[in-house]
Amino acid sequence: MRCGAPRAKATLLGAHTGRVRITIRVRPGSARPGVGGELAGALLVRVSARAVAGQATEAALAAVAAAFGVRRGAVTLITGASSRTKVVDVADGDPGILAELLARPLK
């Protein structure tokens, strides 16, 4: 993380529910898709899909699910359907995995 950069916004919605709410920043059309790093206080999600007809959003949700090792249906879009900055809930999300993803260097 760069000096002075805000911390990523992640909220454990309840230990008994296992849901984690995360702010993500999507980079559509990326030549190097992947999940990891922190940008402007959000988890960076790079997808190869273009931002056309929700393709990048769907690809980003699938990438987040894969990164957390959960099924695609466990990731719910809360806000930001047409924005590059989105808020998602991950059912059975592990805060430890989130910490690892945020610690990855930006590429």
N, C-alpha and C positions, 0 to 999 in steps of 0.2 A: 504494500500500500504506500502511496506517495505521502510525503509529509503534508499535513494540513487537509488531506482529503477526508470527506465525511465517511463515517462508518456505514456499511451496507445496512439497509433496513430489513430486518428479519424478525419475526415475532413468533414465538412458540405459543400457539393458541390454546394450549392446555396439555399437560403431560398425559392425561387420560385419553385425549383424542389423537395425539400424535400428529397434529396438523401444524405446518409451518407456513407462515405468510411471508412471501419474499417479493422485493422489488427487483425486477429484471430490466436490463437494457438490451434490446435486440438490435443486432447489426445484420440486416438482410443483404443477400447477394455476396456473402463472404466467400472468398476462395478457400479459407481454412475454417470450416465449421467446428464448433466446440463450445463447451460451457466452462467458464472459469475466468477468474480475475474480477476486479472491482472497478467500476467506472461511475463516477458521480454518485457514489453511495448505493449502487445497484450491482447485482450479479450480472456479468456480461455473458450474453448468449449470442454466438455467431452462427448464422444459418445460411445455407447456399440458396434457399428459396428467395424469390423476389417479393417485394411488398405489393403484391397484386392479389385482390380478392381474398385476403386473409391467409394466403399461403405461408407467408413468413411467420405469422402468429401461430398457425397450426404447427409449423416446423419447430418453432421455439418451445412450444408446450411439450412436444414429443421429445425434444432434446433435454429439457429439464427433467422429464420423467426418466429418461435413460440415465442421466447423470445421478439421479437419486436412487435408481434401481427399483422404480415402481412402475406400475402399468400406466399407460397414457391417461386413462380415466381418473387416475388419482390426482391429476394436476388440473386445477380449475382456474380459469381466468376470472379475476375479480374486477379489475378496471384496466383500461388502456387498449381496447380492441383495435383502434386505428392509430395508436401512438407507438413510438419505439420504446417508451418507458411503460412497463406493465406491472401490475400487482397480481401475483398468483398464490394460490393455496396448494400445498403439497400434502396430501393425506399420507400418513405414515412416514413423513419426512424426518430425517435424522439431522439434528442440528450439527452434529459432528461432520457429516458429509458437506453441509453448507459451509462450515468453517474451512474445510479442505479446498472446496471450490473457490472460495473468496481469496485464499492464500496463493492460488496459482498466479504466476506472473502474466501480465497482459502481453499478447503477441501481436 
